[in-house]
Amino acid sequence: MNWLNYSEACARNQAVILEQLAPLLPTTGTLLEIGSGSGQHVIHFAATLPQLRWQ
């Protein structure tokens, strides 16, 4: 992660976002995250959903 672009707001809301997003995601497969900024969300998502391949 690029700590120069670290977002405290992202750290606070990543679990809430994943809670809403998870039911919409496939059980397996590859996903493309666009507009990731610091990458904090995708790091959290990938750690929580290891069955998905994140790009």
CHARMM-style PDB file with segment names, atoms N, HN, CA, C and O in Angstrom:
ATOM      1  N   MET     1       0.850  -1.178   0.000  1.00  0.00      PROA
ATOM      2  CA  MET     1       0.000   0.000   0.000  1.00  0.00      PROA
ATOM      3  C   MET     1       0.889   1.233   0.000  1.00  0.00      PROA
ATOM      4  O   MET     1       1.972   1.237   0.586  1.00  0.00      PROA
ATOM      5  N   ASN     2       0.427   2.253  -0.650  1.00  0.00      PROA
ATOM      6  HN  ASN     2      -0.452   2.250  -1.126  1.00  0.00      PROA
ATOM      7  CA  ASN     2       1.130   3.527  -0.695  1.00  0.00      PROA
ATOM      8  C   ASN     2       0.697   4.353   0.521  1.00  0.00      PROA
ATOM      9  O   ASN     2      -0.398   4.916   0.530  1.00  0.00      PROA
ATOM     10  N   TRP     3       1.543   4.424   1.533  1.00  0.00      PROA
ATOM     11  HN  TRP     3       2.432   3.966   1.526  1.00  0.00      PROA
ATOM     12  CA  TRP     3       1.189   5.137   2.758  1.00  0.00      PROA
ATOM     13  C   TRP     3       1.071   6.639   2.547  1.00  0.00      PROA
ATOM     14  O   TRP     3       0.470   7.325   3.374  1.00  0.00      PROA
ATOM     15  N   LEU     4       1.627   7.167   1.464  1.00  0.00      PROA
ATOM     16  HN  LEU     4       2.115   6.609   0.792  1.00  0.00      PROA
ATOM     17  CA  LEU     4       1.472   8.593   1.187  1.00  0.00      PROA
ATOM     18  C   LEU     4       0.030   8.935   0.843  1.00  0.00      PROA
ATOM     19  O   LEU     4      -0.407  10.069   1.036  1.00  0.00      PROA
ATOM     20  N   ASN     5      -0.707   7.955   0.334  1.00  0.00      PROA
ATOM     21  HN  ASN     5      -0.352   7.033   0.177  1.00  0.00      PROA
ATOM     22  CA  ASN     5      -2.109   8.164  -0.033  1.00  0.00      PROA
ATOM     23  C   ASN     5      -3.065   7.503   0.950  1.00  0.00      PROA
ATOM     24  O   ASN     5      -4.239   7.313   0.631  1.00  0.00      PROA
ATOM     25  N   TYR     6      -2.587   7.153   2.133  1.00  0.00      PROA
ATOM     26  HN  TYR     6      -1.634   7.307   2.393  1.00  0.00      PROA
ATOM     27  CA  TYR     6      -3.405   6.477   3.143  1.00  0.00      PROA
ATOM     28  C   TYR     6      -4.622   7.333   3.490  1.00  0.00      PROA
ATOM     29  O   TYR     6      -4.521   8.546   3.672  1.00  0.00      PROA
ATOM     30  N   SER     7      -5.766   6.672   3.574  1.00  0.00      PROA
ATOM     31  HN  SER     7      -5.848   5.686   3.426  1.00  0.00      PROA
ATOM     32  CA  SER     7      -7.006   7.371   3.885  1.00  0.00      PROA
ATOM     33  C   SER     7      -7.616   6.797   5.160  1.00  0.00      PROA
ATOM     34  O   SER     7      -7.975   5.621   5.214  1.00  0.00      PROA
ATOM     35  N   GLU     8      -7.729   7.634   6.175  1.00  0.00      PROA
ATOM     36  HN  GLU     8      -7.438   8.590   6.131  1.00  0.00      PROA
ATOM     37  CA  GLU     8      -8.348   7.212   7.436  1.00  0.00      PROA
ATOM     38  C   GLU     8      -9.822   6.870   7.216  1.00  0.00      PROA
ATOM     39  O   GLU     8     -10.338   5.925   7.814  1.00  0.00      PROA
ATOM     40  N   ALA     9     -10.498   7.635   6.361  1.00  0.00      PROA
ATOM     41  HN  ALA     9     -10.079   8.403   5.875  1.00  0.00      PROA
ATOM     42  CA  ALA     9     -11.907   7.357   6.063  1.00  0.00      PROA
ATOM     43  C   ALA     9     -12.064   5.978   5.437  1.00  0.00      PROA
ATOM     44  O   ALA     9     -13.005   5.252   5.757  1.00  0.00      PROA
ATOM     45  N   CYS    10     -11.159   5.619   4.560  1.00  0.00      PROA
ATOM     46  HN  CYS    10     -10.394   6.209   4.300  1.00  0.00      PROA
ATOM     47  CA  CYS    10     -11.195   4.302   3.943  1.00  0.00      PROA
ATOM     48  C   CYS    10     -11.030   3.218   5.001  1.00  0.00      PROA
ATOM     49  O   CYS    10     -11.745   2.216   4.988  1.00  0.00      PROA
ATOM     50  N   ALA    11     -10.106   3.416   5.897  1.00  0.00      PROA
ATOM     51  HN  ALA    11      -9.525   4.229   5.907  1.00  0.00      PROA
ATOM     52  CA  ALA    11      -9.880   2.440   6.966  1.00  0.00      PROA
ATOM     53  C   ALA    11     -11.136   2.255   7.812  1.00  0.00      PROA
ATOM     54  O   ALA    11     -11.410   1.149   8.276  1.00  0.00      PROA
ATOM     55  N   ARG    12     -11.894   3.320   8.016  1.00  0.00      PROA
ATOM     56  HN  ARG    12     -11.671   4.219   7.638  1.00  0.00      PROA
ATOM     57  CA  ARG    12     -13.118   3.235   8.818  1.00  0.00      PROA
ATOM     58  C   ARG    12     -14.268   2.576   8.074  1.00  0.00      PROA
ATOM     59  O   ARG    12     -15.090   1.903   8.697  1.00  0.00      PROA
ATOM     60  N   ASN    13     -14.351   2.753   6.741  1.00  0.00      PROA
ATOM     61  HN  ASN    13     -13.684   3.299   6.235  1.00  0.00      PROA
ATOM     62  CA  ASN    13     -15.549   2.296   6.035  1.00  0.00      PROA
ATOM     63  C   ASN    13     -15.370   1.010   5.230  1.00  0.00      PROA
ATOM     64  O   ASN    13     -16.343   0.531   4.647  1.00  0.00      PROA
ATOM     65  N   GLN    14     -14.180   0.434   5.173  1.00  0.00      PROA
ATOM     66  HN  GLN    14     -13.389   0.823   5.646  1.00  0.00      PROA
ATOM     67  CA  GLN    14     -13.960  -0.720   4.309  1.00  0.00      PROA
ATOM     68  C   GLN    14     -14.807  -1.928   4.715  1.00  0.00      PROA
ATOM     69  O   GLN    14     -15.297  -2.642   3.840  1.00  0.00      PROA
ATOM     70  N   ALA    15     -14.991  -2.175   5.999  1.00  0.00      PROA
ATOM     71  HN  ALA    15     -14.592  -1.595   6.709  1.00  0.00      PROA
ATOM     72  CA  ALA    15     -15.806  -3.310   6.432  1.00  0.00      PROA
ATOM     73  C   ALA    15     -17.273  -3.104   6.062  1.00  0.00      PROA
ATOM     74  O   ALA    15     -17.944  -4.044   5.637  1.00  0.00      PROA
ATOM     75  N   VAL    16     -17.766  -1.889   6.219  1.00  0.00      PROA
ATOM     76  HN  VAL    16     -17.221  -1.126   6.564  1.00  0.00      PROA
ATOM     77  CA  VAL    16     -19.163  -1.584   5.882  1.00  0.00      PROA
ATOM     78  C   VAL    16     -19.394  -1.731   4.376  1.00  0.00      PROA
ATOM     79  O   VAL    16     -20.411  -2.280   3.951  1.00  0.00      PROA
ATOM     80  N   ILE    17     -18.455  -1.244   3.581  1.00  0.00      PROA
ATOM     81  HN  ILE    17     -17.629  -0.798   3.926  1.00  0.00      PROA
ATOM     82  CA  ILE    17     -18.576  -1.369   2.127  1.00  0.00      PROA
ATOM     83  C   ILE    17     -18.568  -2.833   1.721  1.00  0.00      PROA
ATOM     84  O   ILE    17     -19.381  -3.250   0.896  1.00  0.00      PROA
ATOM     85  N   LEU    18     -17.659  -3.621   2.288  1.00  0.00      PROA
ATOM     86  HN  LEU    18     -16.998  -3.282   2.958  1.00  0.00      PROA
ATOM     87  CA  LEU    18     -17.597  -5.039   1.936  1.00  0.00      PROA
ATOM     88  C   LEU    18     -18.863  -5.772   2.358  1.00  0.00      PROA
ATOM     89  O   LEU    18     -19.319  -6.667   1.646  1.00  0.00      PROA
ATOM     90  N   GLU    19     -19.431  -5.416   3.483  1.00  0.00      PROA
ATOM     91  HN  GLU    19     -19.060  -4.689   4.061  1.00  0.00      PROA
ATOM     92  CA  GLU    19     -20.678  -6.028   3.944  1.00  0.00      PROA
ATOM     93  C   GLU    19     -21.793  -5.843   2.908  1.00  0.00      PROA
ATOM     94  O   GLU    19     -22.589  -6.755   2.682  1.00  0.00      PROA
ATOM     95  N   GLN    20     -21.848  -4.673   2.285  1.00  0.00      PROA
ATOM     96  HN  GLN    20     -21.201  -3.932   2.469  1.00  0.00      PROA
ATOM     97  CA  GLN    20     -22.863  -4.396   1.267  1.00  0.00      PROA
ATOM     98  C   GLN    20     -22.510  -5.016  -0.079  1.00  0.00      PROA
ATOM     99  O   GLN    20     -23.396  -5.445  -0.817  1.00  0.00      PROA
ATOM    100  N   LEU    21     -21.226  -5.065  -0.399  1.00  0.00      PROA
ATOM    101  HN  LEU    21     -20.506  -4.717   0.201  1.00  0.00      PROA
ATOM    102  CA  LEU    21     -20.756  -5.535  -1.692  1.00  0.00      PROA
ATOM    103  C   LEU    21     -20.726  -7.068  -1.803  1.00  0.00      PROA
ATOM    104  O   LEU    21     -21.030  -7.618  -2.861  1.00  0.00      PROA
ATOM    105  N   ALA    22     -20.367  -7.743  -0.731  1.00  0.00      PROA
ATOM    106  HN  ALA    22     -20.121  -7.296   0.129  1.00  0.00      PROA
ATOM    107  CA  ALA    22     -20.161  -9.195  -0.759  1.00  0.00      PROA
ATOM    108  C   ALA    22     -21.338  -9.987  -1.341  1.00  0.00      PROA
ATOM    109  O   ALA    22     -21.105 -10.902  -2.132  1.00  0.00      PROA
ATOM    110  N   PRO    23     -22.581  -9.679  -0.987  1.00  0.00      PROA
ATOM    111  CA  PRO    23     -23.695 -10.450  -1.559  1.00  0.00      PROA
ATOM    112  C   PRO    23     -23.834 -10.297  -3.081  1.00  0.00      PROA
ATOM    113  O   PRO    23     -24.485 -11.120  -3.725  1.00  0.00      PROA
ATOM    114  N   LEU    24     -23.240  -9.271  -3.646  1.00  0.00      PROA
ATOM    115  HN  LEU    24     -22.712  -8.602  -3.123  1.00  0.00      PROA
ATOM    116  CA  LEU    24     -23.344  -9.021  -5.084  1.00  0.00      PROA
ATOM    117  C   LEU    24     -22.217  -9.675  -5.878  1.00  0.00      PROA
ATOM    118  O   LEU    24     -22.293  -9.765  -7.103  1.00  0.00      PROA
ATOM    119  N   LEU    25     -21.175 -10.132  -5.188  1.00  0.00      PROA
ATOM    120  HN  LEU    25     -21.114 -10.059  -4.192  1.00  0.00      PROA
ATOM    121  CA  LEU    25     -20.006 -10.685  -5.855  1.00  0.00      PROA
ATOM    122  C   LEU    25     -20.186 -12.167  -6.168  1.00  0.00      PROA
ATOM    123  O   LEU    25     -20.937 -12.860  -5.481  1.00  0.00      PROA
ATOM    124  N   PRO    26     -19.499 -12.657  -7.205  1.00  0.00      PROA
ATOM    125  CA  PRO    26     -19.551 -14.091  -7.492  1.00  0.00      PROA
ATOM    126  C   PRO    26     -18.803 -14.861  -6.404  1.00  0.00      PROA
ATOM    127  O   PRO    26     -18.016 -14.280  -5.656  1.00  0.00      PROA
ATOM    128  N   THR    27     -19.049 -16.166  -6.318  1.00  0.00      PROA
ATOM    129  HN  THR    27     -19.687 -16.638  -6.926  1.00  0.00      PROA
ATOM    130  CA  THR    27     -18.361 -16.962  -5.303  1.00  0.00      PROA
ATOM    131  C   THR    27     -16.904 -17.222  -5.678  1.00  0.00      PROA
ATOM    132  O   THR    27     -16.052 -17.362  -4.801  1.00  0.00      PROA
ATOM    133  N   THR    28     -16.619 -17.287  -6.967  1.00  0.00      PROA
ATOM    134  HN  THR    28     -17.311 -17.174  -7.680  1.00  0.00      PROA
ATOM    135  CA  THR    28     -15.244 -17.429  -7.453  1.00  0.00      PROA
ATOM    136  C   THR    28     -15.103 -16.594  -8.717  1.00  0.00      PROA
ATOM    137  O   THR    28     -16.097 -16.188  -9.319  1.00  0.00      PROA
ATOM    138  N   GLY    29     -13.873 -16.344  -9.109  1.00  0.00      PROA
ATOM    139  HN  GLY    29     -13.066 -16.674  -8.620  1.00  0.00      PROA
ATOM    140  CA  GLY    29     -13.638 -15.625 -10.353  1.00  0.00      PROA
ATOM    141  C   GLY    29     -12.646 -14.500 -10.188  1.00  0.00      PROA
ATOM    142  O   GLY    29     -11.978 -14.373  -9.162  1.00  0.00      PROA
ATOM    143  N   THR    30     -12.565 -13.687 -11.223  1.00  0.00      PROA
ATOM    144  HN  THR    30     -13.107 -13.789 -12.057  1.00  0.00      PROA
ATOM    145  CA  THR    30     -11.634 -12.565 -11.265  1.00  0.00      PROA
ATOM    146  C   THR    30     -12.419 -11.273 -11.315  1.00  0.00      PROA
ATOM    147  O   THR    30     -13.389 -11.149 -12.063  1.00  0.00      PROA
ATOM    148  N   LEU    31     -11.996 -10.317 -10.518  1.00  0.00      PROA
ATOM    149  HN  LEU    31     -11.208 -10.417  -9.911  1.00  0.00      PROA
ATOM    150  CA  LEU    31     -12.640  -9.011 -10.483  1.00  0.00      PROA
ATOM    151  C   LEU    31     -11.607  -7.941 -10.774  1.00  0.00      PROA
ATOM    152  O   LEU    31     -10.428  -8.095 -10.454  1.00  0.00      PROA
ATOM    153  N   LEU    32     -12.046  -6.879 -11.371  1.00  0.00      PROA
ATOM    154  HN  LEU    32     -13.003  -6.754 -11.631  1.00  0.00      PROA
ATOM    155  CA  LEU    32     -11.181  -5.748 -11.659  1.00  0.00      PROA
ATOM    156  C   LEU    32     -11.659  -4.560 -10.853  1.00  0.00      PROA
ATOM    157  O   LEU    32     -12.796  -4.113 -11.001  1.00  0.00      PROA
ATOM    158  N   GLU    33     -10.789  -4.051 -10.001  1.00  0.00      PROA
ATOM    159  HN  GLU    33      -9.865  -4.413  -9.881  1.00  0.00      PROA
ATOM    160  CA  GLU    33     -11.127  -2.845  -9.266  1.00  0.00      PROA
ATOM    161  C   GLU    33     -10.572  -1.662 -10.041  1.00  0.00      PROA
ATOM    162  O   GLU    33      -9.397  -1.646 -10.409  1.00  0.00      PROA
ATOM    163  N   ILE    34     -11.410  -0.688 -10.284  1.00  0.00      PROA
ATOM    164  HN  ILE    34     -12.364  -0.702  -9.986  1.00  0.00      PROA
ATOM    165  CA  ILE    34     -10.962   0.518 -10.990  1.00  0.00      PROA
ATOM    166  C   ILE    34     -11.112   1.710 -10.054  1.00  0.00      PROA
ATOM    167  O   ILE    34     -11.969   1.723  -9.171  1.00  0.00      PROA
ATOM    168  N   GLY    35     -10.274   2.692 -10.260  1.00  0.00      PROA
ATOM    169  HN  GLY    35      -9.577   2.681 -10.977  1.00  0.00      PROA
ATOM    170  CA  GLY    35     -10.319   3.878  -9.415  1.00  0.00      PROA
ATOM    171  C   GLY    35      -9.925   3.563  -7.984  1.00  0.00      PROA
ATOM    172  O   GLY    35     -10.562   4.049  -7.049  1.00  0.00      PROA
ATOM    173  N   SER    36      -8.883   2.755  -7.792  1.00  0.00      PROA
ATOM    174  HN  SER    36      -8.365   2.360  -8.552  1.00  0.00      PROA
ATOM    175  CA  SER    36      -8.567   2.256  -6.456  1.00  0.00      PROA
ATOM    176  C   SER    36      -7.851   3.261  -5.566  1.00  0.00      PROA
ATOM    177  O   SER    36      -7.763   3.038  -4.359  1.00  0.00      PROA
ATOM    178  N   GLY    37      -7.344   4.337  -6.102  1.00  0.00      PROA
ATOM    179  HN  GLY    37      -7.415   4.518  -7.082  1.00  0.00      PROA
ATOM    180  CA  GLY    37      -6.668   5.323  -5.251  1.00  0.00      PROA
ATOM    181  C   GLY    37      -5.511   4.711  -4.496  1.00  0.00      PROA
ATOM    182  O   GLY    37      -4.527   4.286  -5.102  1.00  0.00      PROA
ATOM    183  N   SER    38      -5.617   4.660  -3.178  1.00  0.00      PROA
ATOM    184  HN  SER    38      -6.416   5.004  -2.686  1.00  0.00      PROA
ATOM    185  CA  SER    38      -4.540   4.114  -2.352  1.00  0.00      PROA
ATOM    186  C   SER    38      -4.480   2.589  -2.414  1.00  0.00      PROA
ATOM    187  O   SER    38      -3.458   1.998  -2.067  1.00  0.00      PROA
ATOM    188  N   GLY    39      -5.556   1.953  -2.849  1.00  0.00      PROA
ATOM    189  HN  GLY    39      -6.386   2.433  -3.131  1.00  0.00      PROA
ATOM    190  CA  GLY    39      -5.605   0.493  -2.889  1.00  0.00      PROA
ATOM    191  C   GLY    39      -6.056  -0.130  -1.584  1.00  0.00      PROA
ATOM    192  O   GLY    39      -6.093  -1.355  -1.470  1.00  0.00      PROA
ATOM    193  N   GLN    40      -6.397   0.678  -0.601  1.00  0.00      PROA
ATOM    194  HN  GLN    40      -6.367   1.673  -0.693  1.00  0.00      PROA
ATOM    195  CA  GLN    40      -6.786   0.155   0.706  1.00  0.00      PROA
ATOM    196  C   GLN    40      -8.004  -0.750   0.643  1.00  0.00      PROA
ATOM    197  O   GLN    40      -8.026  -1.796   1.291  1.00  0.00      PROA
ATOM    198  N   HSD    41      -9.012  -0.370  -0.119  1.00  0.00      PROA
ATOM    199  HN  HSD    41      -8.994   0.480  -0.645  1.00  0.00      PROA
ATOM    200  CA  HSD    41     -10.209  -1.207  -0.181  1.00  0.00      PROA
ATOM    201  C   HSD    41      -9.892  -2.573  -0.771  1.00  0.00      PROA
ATOM    202  O   HSD    41     -10.277  -3.593  -0.198  1.00  0.00      PROA
ATOM    203  N   VAL    42      -9.203  -2.615  -1.892  1.00  0.00      PROA
ATOM    204  HN  VAL    42      -8.890  -1.787  -2.357  1.00  0.00      PROA
ATOM    205  CA  VAL    42      -8.948  -3.901  -2.533  1.00  0.00      PROA
ATOM    206  C   VAL    42      -8.033  -4.778  -1.675  1.00  0.00      PROA
ATOM    207  O   VAL    42      -8.167  -6.001  -1.705  1.00  0.00      PROA
ATOM    208  N   ILE    43      -7.129  -4.202  -0.928  1.00  0.00      PROA
ATOM    209  HN  ILE    43      -7.020  -3.208  -0.904  1.00  0.00      PROA
ATOM    210  CA  ILE    43      -6.293  -4.996  -0.020  1.00  0.00      PROA
ATOM    211  C   ILE    43      -7.178  -5.678   1.023  1.00  0.00      PROA
ATOM    212  O   ILE    43      -7.003  -6.863   1.307  1.00  0.00      PROA
ATOM    213  N   HSD    44      -8.106  -4.948   1.582  1.00  0.00      PROA
ATOM    214  HN  HSD    44      -8.248  -3.986   1.351  1.00  0.00      PROA
ATOM    215  CA  HSD    44      -9.032  -5.507   2.570  1.00  0.00      PROA
ATOM    216  C   HSD    44      -9.942  -6.557   1.928  1.00  0.00      PROA
ATOM    217  O   HSD    44     -10.140  -7.635   2.488  1.00  0.00      PROA
ATOM    218  N   PHE    45     -10.493  -6.242   0.757  1.00  0.00      PROA
ATOM    219  HN  PHE    45     -10.332  -5.366   0.302  1.00  0.00      PROA
ATOM    220  CA  PHE    45     -11.391  -7.178   0.081  1.00  0.00      PROA
ATOM    221  C   PHE    45     -10.674  -8.482  -0.259  1.00  0.00      PROA
ATOM    222  O   PHE    45     -11.215  -9.566  -0.040  1.00  0.00      PROA
ATOM    223  N   ALA    46      -9.469  -8.379  -0.790  1.00  0.00      PROA
ATOM    224  HN  ALA    46      -9.030  -7.498  -0.969  1.00  0.00      PROA
ATOM    225  CA  ALA    46      -8.718  -9.567  -1.198  1.00  0.00      PROA
ATOM    226  C   ALA    46      -8.373 -10.440   0.006  1.00  0.00      PROA
ATOM    227  O   ALA    46      -8.408 -11.666  -0.090  1.00  0.00      PROA
ATOM    228  N   ALA    47      -8.044  -9.829   1.120  1.00  0.00      PROA
ATOM    229  HN  ALA    47      -8.015  -8.832   1.198  1.00  0.00      PROA
ATOM    230  CA  ALA    47      -7.726 -10.599   2.322  1.00  0.00      PROA
ATOM    231  C   ALA    47      -8.961 -11.299   2.875  1.00  0.00      PROA
ATOM    232  O   ALA    47      -8.869 -12.402   3.414  1.00  0.00      PROA
ATOM    233  N   THR    48     -10.106 -10.659   2.740  1.00  0.00      PROA
ATOM    234  HN  THR    48     -10.181  -9.763   2.302  1.00  0.00      PROA
ATOM    235  CA  THR    48     -11.350 -11.202   3.273  1.00  0.00      PROA
ATOM    236  C   THR    48     -11.990 -12.222   2.339  1.00  0.00      PROA
ATOM    237  O   THR    48     -12.660 -13.147   2.796  1.00  0.00      PROA
ATOM    238  N   LEU    49     -11.787 -12.058   1.035  1.00  0.00      PROA
ATOM    239  HN  LEU    49     -11.242 -11.305   0.664  1.00  0.00      PROA
ATOM    240  CA  LEU    49     -12.393 -12.936   0.021  1.00  0.00      PROA
ATOM    241  C   LEU    49     -11.304 -13.593  -0.823  1.00  0.00      PROA
ATOM    242  O   LEU    49     -11.172 -13.276  -2.006  1.00  0.00      PROA
ATOM    243  N   PRO    50     -10.521 -14.501  -0.240  1.00  0.00      PROA
ATOM    244  CA  PRO    50      -9.387 -15.069  -0.964  1.00  0.00      PROA
ATOM    245  C   PRO    50      -9.775 -15.956  -2.151  1.00  0.00      PROA
ATOM    246  O   PRO    50      -8.927 -16.262  -2.989  1.00  0.00      PROA
ATOM    247  N   GLN    51     -11.030 -16.370  -2.234  1.00  0.00      PROA
ATOM    248  HN  GLN    51     -11.719 -16.122  -1.553  1.00  0.00      PROA
ATOM    249  CA  GLN    51     -11.465 -17.192  -3.367  1.00  0.00      PROA
ATOM    250  C   GLN    51     -11.623 -16.381  -4.642  1.00  0.00      PROA
ATOM    251  O   GLN    51     -11.785 -16.948  -5.723  1.00  0.00      PROA
ATOM    252  N   LEU    52     -11.577 -15.069  -4.525  1.00  0.00      PROA
ATOM    253  HN  LEU    52     -11.446 -14.609  -3.647  1.00  0.00      PROA
ATOM    254  CA  LEU    52     -11.675 -14.189  -5.690  1.00  0.00      PROA
ATOM    255  C   LEU    52     -10.288 -13.675  -6.054  1.00  0.00      PROA
ATOM    256  O   LEU    52      -9.452 -13.425  -5.186  1.00  0.00      PROA
ATOM    257  N   ARG    53     -10.066 -13.525  -7.341  1.00  0.00      PROA
ATOM    258  HN  ARG    53     -10.745 -13.729  -8.046  1.00  0.00      PROA
ATOM    259  CA  ARG    53      -8.803 -12.979  -7.835  1.00  0.00      PROA
ATOM    260  C   ARG    53      -9.054 -11.508  -8.162  1.00  0.00      PROA
ATOM    261  O   ARG    53      -9.919 -11.179  -8.973  1.00  0.00      PROA
ATOM    262  N   TRP    54      -8.289 -10.636  -7.523  1.00  0.00      PROA
ATOM    263  HN  TRP    54      -7.586 -10.903  -6.864  1.00  0.00      PROA
ATOM    264  CA  TRP    54      -8.471  -9.195  -7.688  1.00  0.00      PROA
ATOM    265  C   TRP    54      -7.375  -8.633  -8.571  1.00  0.00      PROA
ATOM    266  O   TRP    54      -6.197  -8.942  -8.389  1.00  0.00      PROA
ATOM    267  N   GLN    55      -7.762  -7.812  -9.520  1.00  0.00      PROA
ATOM    268  HN  GLN    55      -8.718  -7.560  -9.668  1.00  0.00      PROA
ATOM    269  CA  GLN    55      -6.808  -7.119 -10.384  1.00  0.00      PROA
ATOM    270  C   GLN    55      -7.025  -5.633 -10.253  1.00  0.00      PROA
ATOM    271  OT1 GLN    55      -6.327  -4.849 -10.895  1.00  0.00      PROA
TER     272      GLN     55
END
